Amino acid sequence: EIFLLFSNCSILNFVEMIFLRLILKNNVSVERVETLAWERDWYLHDFIPPTDEEVYEQIWLTQDENTSIHYVEDPLIGIRYLFIDGLNQVEICDKISSSLDIFRREEIFNMVHTAVSAEEYVRAIYHVGIIANHDYNMEIFEIFKLAFAHPETKVRNAAILATAYVGWREFEELLRDIIDCDPEEKVRDFANFTLKSLQSKNWEPNLNDSPRLVIV
């Protein structure tokens, strides 16, 4: 059974619509990320300890303060990732990718294509949601379309939640279809809540007031 617990807490606030994210593999510790930051002469700008209202986050700035690198541990989806904001994003991403073990796009797409259980599909769609950046991508959109039509309720809910990490306006039609046609009332309510939340924020991919998904 799936319960939706609505929260007024801020899960993650993005500084701008333009962003890039890299998902860390399990063998990359937070200490390794900190070491990379010191090696690259980034300085620690802020530290947010985990609470009921905040995710664990370290915010590093480049020396010119034009780029911020956010280390995030997101318990809502069970993923640790780096969020890069500001100037020189591609350059910073290249430096990180050459130093840390991160998920490549093809690896994440393979997660989707090889998923057998609902749990594997949920994990895959969360990863897809994190690597999607501000630019619309047809291949990623088609993955979401398939997830929205999945027979398992938990997969459809995961796809709805993942749209809040992306914020593409193209999701509006998919969410409306769920609101109108999904057989589960709680899924319809979740889609309606997510759509209204994204619309109220002009489709910016932040998770303020986002619903928490609890599967039991």
Secondary structure, 3 states (H helix, E strand, C coil): CEEEEECCCECCCCCCCCCEEEEECCCCCHHHHHHHHHHCCCEEEEEECCCCCCCEEEEEECCCCCEEEEEEEECCCCEEEEEEEECCHHHHHHHHHCCCCECCHHHHHHHHHHCCCHHHHHHHHHHHHHHCCCCCCHHHHHHHHHHHCCCCHHHHHHHHHHHCCCCCCCHHHHHHHHHHHCCCHHHHHHHHHHHHHHHHCCCCCCCECCEEEEEC
